[in-house]
Amino acid sequence: MTIIDQTTLRSHGFAFAPRITRALETLAARAAERRDRRATRRELEKLSDRELQDIGLTRGDIYSNF
C-alpha cells in the first residue's frame, strides 16, 4: 500500500497554475503580435513601389520583415 504525503500534494498541487497562466499569456501575446504583423503587412502591400521607396522599403522587405 502506498502512503500519500498530503503536504507534498498541497505544496505542488498549485504549482501548475502560475505556469499555465504564463503559458496562456505568452500564447495571447504571440497571437496579438501575429495579428499586428499581418495588419502591417496588409497595409504595406497596398502601397505602390514608389511609396515603399519613399519610406525606405522594397516589396521584398514586406515579406522578410513583417
Secondary structure, 3 states (H helix, E strand, C coil): CCCCCHHHHHHHHCCHHHHHHHHHHHHHHHHHHHHHHHHHHHHHHHCCHHHHHHCCCCHHHHHHHC
